[in-house]
Amino acid sequence: MASREWLRSAHEDGYDSGEITSKEPDARRALEEAKIGGSYYDVFQKAIQPFVAPNSRVLELGPGRGSWTRAILSLVPNGEVHTIDLHDVTRFMDPSNWPGRLHCHQVTENDYRFLPDAYFDFFFSFGVLCHLMREERREVLQQALPKLRPGGYSAHEYGDWIKLDAFGWVAGGMPQDLKFLPDDESWWPRNDSRDMALTARAAGWRVVTPDLDILRRDGIIILRRANEGFWSVRGQRTRSALRRLWRAAWS
Ligand SMILES: C[S@@+](CC[C@H](N)C(=O)[O-])C[C@H]1O[C@@H](n2cnc3c(N)ncnc32)[C@H](O)[C@@H]1O
């Protein structure tokens, strides 16, 4: 089942995606890339690199053994990476190897009140939202939103059943019986790019693109926390916000 219990026990020993920053995959990564139908190096180049600068502060959900964390750390020599996981991931990556730059937080709930507001430039996850049901996907995105600075970006891999059907369940490494399980008993709950975009909007994000189309089996969504300022009402930039201010000034 896709419960917290499943996620906790299934990834107890830490999930490893191999080395991300090299163009050629190692054996571990090659195995995963064959199933997902795309290159992790492409994901690194297109879903991470454009959104971070050397001094960026990055929030990563579900780092596991830290394949993506190490890749992100290589991009932010003057920045910080904060990870959130159900497990103690310092067993797999010791923060003292990145003094002041890597901070690993272990959580039991999707509650990020302990993190500073408007602090992060970028929020990333890989291999996490694909295991969460719609309501939990929304909860995670909603909790993370205020932690990003206005204008900050976010990128997440997610399961897409429409792409999976086209790619093939066997090719995608998915047991066929998952097709018939209700979401609350499955580790690959139903989702697609439209549903993912609706969920992200419901959580308060602006959808930059529902899918970068880098992976043949899964989606990668790019989100943005709206800029707040003169033009914004509750983070949404609207013409009606200006009209309302105009009317208020002249009434
Ligand atoms: C499949 S592993 C992916 C690891 C890594 N991102 C990668 O791609 O190599 C999923 C990770 O997300 C963590 N996780 C799952 N749900 C979570 C949640 N709601 N909050 C925090 N961590 C979660 C798990 O404990 C696990 O370490």
Ligand as a Chemical Component Dictionary entry (heavy atoms), coordinates in Angstrom:
data_LIG
# 
_chem_comp.id                   LIG 
_chem_comp.type                 NON-POLYMER 
_chem_comp.pdbx_formal_charge   0 
_chem_comp.three_letter_code    LIG 
# 
loop_
_chem_comp_atom.comp_id 
_chem_comp_atom.atom_id 
_chem_comp_atom.alt_atom_id 
_chem_comp_atom.type_symbol 
_chem_comp_atom.charge 
_chem_comp_atom.model_Cartn_x 
_chem_comp_atom.model_Cartn_y 
_chem_comp_atom.model_Cartn_z 
_chem_comp_atom.pdbx_ordinal 
LIG C1  C1  C 0  12.181 6.056  -4.137 1  
LIG S1  S1  S 1  13.093 6.945  -2.933 2  
LIG C2  C2  C 0  13.869 8.166  -3.973 3  
LIG C3  C3  C 0  15.226 8.595  -3.461 4  
LIG C4  C4  C 0  15.929 9.649  -4.314 5  
LIG N1  N1  N 0  15.144 10.839 -4.484 6  
LIG C5  C5  C 0  16.285 9.074  -5.650 7  
LIG O1  O1  O 0  15.555 9.323  -6.629 8  
LIG O2  O2  O -1 17.301 8.376  -5.728 9  
LIG C6  C6  C 0  11.850 7.897  -2.084 10 
LIG C7  C7  C 0  12.371 8.622  -0.850 11 
LIG O3  O3  O 0  11.382 9.555  -0.435 12 
LIG C8  C8  C 0  11.156 9.436  0.963  13 
LIG N2  N2  N 0  9.765  9.860  1.200  14 
LIG C9  C9  C 0  8.639  9.312  0.715  15 
LIG N3  N3  N 0  7.553  9.986  1.109  16 
LIG C10 C10 C 0  7.995  11.018 1.851  17 
LIG C11 C11 C 0  7.361  12.081 2.529  18 
LIG N4  N4  N 0  6.031  12.219 2.536  19 
LIG N5  N5  N 0  8.126  12.971 3.203  20 
LIG C12 C12 C 0  9.483  12.843 3.205  21 
LIG N6  N6  N 0  10.145 11.849 2.568  22 
LIG C13 C13 C 0  9.411  10.946 1.900  23 
LIG C14 C14 C 0  11.449 7.969  1.269  24 
LIG O4  O4  O 0  11.764 7.775  2.626  25 
LIG C15 C15 C 0  12.628 7.704  0.345  26 
LIG O5  O5  O 0  13.856 8.035  0.943  27 
# 
loop_
_chem_comp_bond.comp_id 
_chem_comp_bond.atom_id_1 
_chem_comp_bond.atom_id_2 
_chem_comp_bond.value_order 
_chem_comp_bond.pdbx_ordinal 
LIG C1  S1  SING 1  
LIG S1  C2  SING 2  
LIG S1  C6  SING 3  
LIG C2  C3  SING 4  
LIG C3  C4  SING 5  
LIG C4  N1  SING 6  
LIG C4  C5  SING 7  
LIG C5  O1  DOUB 8  
LIG C5  O2  SING 9  
LIG C6  C7  SING 10 
LIG C7  O3  SING 11 
LIG C7  C15 SING 12 
LIG O3  C8  SING 13 
LIG C8  N2  SING 14 
LIG C8  C14 SING 15 
LIG N2  C9  SING 16 
LIG N2  C13 SING 17 
LIG C9  N3  DOUB 18 
LIG N3  C10 SING 19 
LIG C10 C11 SING 20 
LIG C10 C13 DOUB 21 
LIG C11 N4  SING 22 
LIG C11 N5  DOUB 23 
LIG N5  C12 SING 24 
LIG C12 N6  DOUB 25 
LIG N6  C13 SING 26 
LIG C14 O4  SING 27 
LIG C14 C15 SING 28 
LIG C15 O5  SING 29 
# 
